[in-house]
């Protein structure tokens, strides 16, 4: 049985599932291929609990942690409305192919609509063809204001 829930990070089971699933994702090539740092494992749950703009969604299959998403509330200045950014989304390898990601995304869309969000944003690696195909099938598209200017690129500067 599949269960999708909004995590309560005051619940130790939810916190442990979040860290385990995020660590599995971090070790996956799509998550960078490296174990989470010990600091993140030890402090992430308490740090996320301090931030009211972060939401964690968990998927369980027959009580086993199977997938998760970390979403961050944002704001669209052009629309003058809230938005929801999917910062992380992953399904544990042993549970892939069961439609869990699609159900996570449906749950996230429901959360965003209930919060009055104007859009949901996410990023996907160019090489992650299965995820990009899923996102496109659900209506996600490359962000652009003017097609002549092309799509936006995600950039970062590590500090």
C-alpha positions in Angstrom: 0.0 0.0 0.0 1.3 3.5 -1.0 0.9 6.3 1.5 1.9 9.9 0.7 2.1 12.2 3.7 3.3 15.7 4.8 6.2 14.9 7.1 6.0 15.9 10.7 9.7 16.3 11.5 8.9 16.3 15.2 8.1 12.6 14.6 11.4 10.6 14.9 10.2 8.1 12.3 9.6 10.8 9.7 12.9 12.5 10.4 14.8 9.2 10.1 12.9 8.4 6.8 13.8 11.9 5.4 17.5 11.5 6.2 17.7 8.0 4.9 15.9 8.8 1.6 17.9 12.0 1.1 21.1 10.1 1.7 20.0 7.4 -0.8 19.3 10.2 -3.3 22.7 11.9 -2.6 24.5 8.6 -3.3 22.6 8.2 -6.6 24.3 9.6 -9.8 21.4 12.0 -10.2 22.1 13.3 -6.6 25.8 13.7 -7.1 27.0 10.2 -6.2 28.3 10.9 -2.7 27.1 10.2 0.8 25.6 13.1 2.7 28.1 14.8 4.9 27.9 13.7 8.6 27.0 17.3 9.5 23.9 17.2 7.3 22.8 13.8 8.6 23.1 15.1 12.2 21.6 18.5 11.8 19.3 18.6 8.8 16.0 17.7 10.6 16.6 20.3 13.3 17.5 22.9 10.8 14.5 22.2 8.5 12.2 22.3 11.6 13.4 25.9 12.2 12.2 27.0 8.8 8.5 27.4 8.2 8.9 27.8 4.5 10.2 24.2 3.9 7.9 21.3 3.5 8.9 17.6 3.3 6.6 15.1 1.7 7.2 11.4 2.3 6.1 8.3 0.4 5.8 4.9 2.2 5.1 1.6 0.6 3.9 -1.0 3.1 5.4 1.2 5.9 8.8 1.3 4.2 10.3 4.8 3.2 10.1 4.8 -0.6 10.3 8.4 -1.8 10.4 12.0 -0.7 10.3 15.6 -1.8 11.7 18.8 -0.1 9.7 21.8 -1.2 10.4 25.5 -0.4 7.8 28.2 -0.4 8.8 31.1 -2.6 7.2 34.2 -4.2 6.7 35.3 -7.8 7.1 39.1 -8.0 5.6 39.2 -11.5 2.4 37.4 -10.4 2.5 38.8 -6.8 1.6 35.3 -5.5 3.3 32.5 -3.7 5.1 29.7 -5.6 6.3 26.3 -4.5 9.8 25.1 -5.5 10.5 21.4 -5.5 14.1 21.5 -4.3 14.5 17.7 -4.1 12.4 14.8 -5.3 13.5 11.2 -5.5 12.2 7.6 -5.2 14.4 5.0 -3.7 15.7 2.7 -6.5 14.0 -0.4 -5.2 10.6 1.3 -5.5 11.1 2.9 -8.9 8.6 2.1 -11.7 5.6 2.0 -9.3 4.3 5.5 -10.1 5.4 7.0 -6.8 7.0 10.1 -8.3 3.8 10.9 -10.2 1.8 10.5 -6.9 4.3 12.7 -5.0 4.0 15.4 -7.7 0.2 15.2 -7.6 0.3 15.6 -3.8 2.7 18.6 -4.2 0.4 20.2 -6.8 -2.5 19.8 -4.4 -0.5 21.5 -1.6 0.5 24.3 -4.0 -3.1 24.9 -5.1 -4.3 24.9 -1.5 -1.7 27.6 -0.7 -2.8 29.8 -3.6 0.5 29.3 -5.5 0.7 30.5 -9.1 3.2 27.9 -10.1 5.5 25.0 -9.1 9.2 25.2 -10.0 11.9 22.5 -10.1 15.2 21.7 -11.7 16.2 18.6 -13.5 19.6 17.5 -14.9 19.8 17.3 -18.7 20.9 13.6 -18.4 17.9 12.6 -16.2 15.7 11.8 -19.2 13.1 9.7 -17.2 12.5 12.5 -14.7 12.3 15.2 -17.4 9.9 13.1 -19.4 7.7 12.6 -16.3 7.7 16.4 -15.6 6.9 17.3 -19.2 4.0 14.7 -19.2 2.6 16.5 -16.1 2.8 20.0 -17.7 6.2 21.3 -16.6 8.1 23.2 -19.2 11.3 25.1 -19.5 11.0 28.6 -18.1 11.1 31.4 -20.6 9.6 34.9 -20.8 10.2 35.4 -24.6 10.9 32.5 -26.8 13.4 34.6 -28.8 15.5 34.9 -25.6 15.5 31.2 -24.9 14.9 29.2 -21.7 16.4 30.1 -18.4 19.4 28.3 -17.0 19.9 27.4 -13.4 23.2 28.7 -12.2 25.0 28.6 -8.9 28.0 30.0 -7.1 29.2 27.9 -4.2 30.4 29.7 -1.1 
